[in-house]
Amino acid sequence: MADQKIYRASTTAPVNIAVIKYWGKRDPSLNLPTNSSLSVTLSQSDLRTHTTASCSSTFEGPDTLLLNNAPQSLSTARSLACLKSLRALRSKLEDAESSLPKLSTYPLRLVSVNNFPTAAGLASSAAGFAALVRAIADLYELQQSPTELSLIARQGSGSACRSLLGGYVAWDHGTRDDGLDSRARLVAPKSHWSDMKALILVVSAAKKGVSSTTGMQTTVQTSSLFQTRTKEVVPKEMAEMEKAIKSKDFATFAKVTMRESNSFHATCLDTDPPIFYLNDVSRAAIKAVEELNEKAGRTIAAYTFDAGPNAVIYYLEADEDAVLKTFLPILRQKEGWGKMDTKIDGPGPASPQVVEVLE
Ligand code: DP6
């Protein structure tokens, strides 16, 4: 009798926020980056994608994906590349062990839920593809390590490769044409530096204007700053950042994080046509961090911004009072933050969220 069972696996994957930014592809179809990057993986209790993957011979039609209840296309080259690689690994297992059900041939039903704004510069594609790959790998009972799975997630969305690992994670750009050395690497687990915290200022929940994929391609084609950034700036910052993380040197971690965010956004501005991800609220957050550090007489907070206006402020737990004292009253009092944002980016209240670094 034919296999009528429904097979199912659920997982969650966290958001990661880069302190050294990935911006530029040397191979767009394989998602191979022009430079290495490094991120901090955030706690899953705060920002994550939850994905359930099911498959059955009784399911009809093509594979499907629901994200926050809305049907999404799985026929994009990126999604197809992920599904193909995962099916190939399952198929190898099935060839080696003939009693295994032929899950690789069954249609997939994927259901994902984000607990944060999708595509508002909060790395939703990172958590999304990491969860998709992990859920299907679990469904197929694949034995590949997170680093090996990061090669697959990278093809879905570059930054997703870093969300397969927790703690402080590098994505080495690699030099091979087939991309097999372009994958995530653990720099340090959360336990190494566990008092790191992130305050996320969701200044706009609106979708970003220029997607990362499109933005970085235009930058590669038009920005002259980009060449210096990729060849000279980022390699130096990567080395300094890894050293800072290994020696738990927050002042250097913070300096490099802020410098890197500014270098990335300067490159965006140097793109033709220019790309503006920061808004007035973002710039107010930068100023607030600068004043906070100045007042403290040492560097206690660092800002960084991805492809959107939302600020992520990194700080150490011991300095939480000072950091929250700076940001919470501003957010509460200054209705302007919300209002300004409403005018610029559409609705979305300014809601601060403190999140922890994930193990
Ligand atoms: C600014 O990973 O979203 O967040 O590979 O085209 O899907 P694609 O791009 P994506 O780009 C992220 C860019 C960034 C920086 C970073 O996370 O490193």
Residues whose N, C-alpha, C, O or C-beta is under 5 A from the ligand:
A	BS01	DP6	A18 I20 K21 Y22 N31 S37 S125 G156 S157 G158 S159 A160 S212 T213 D306 A307
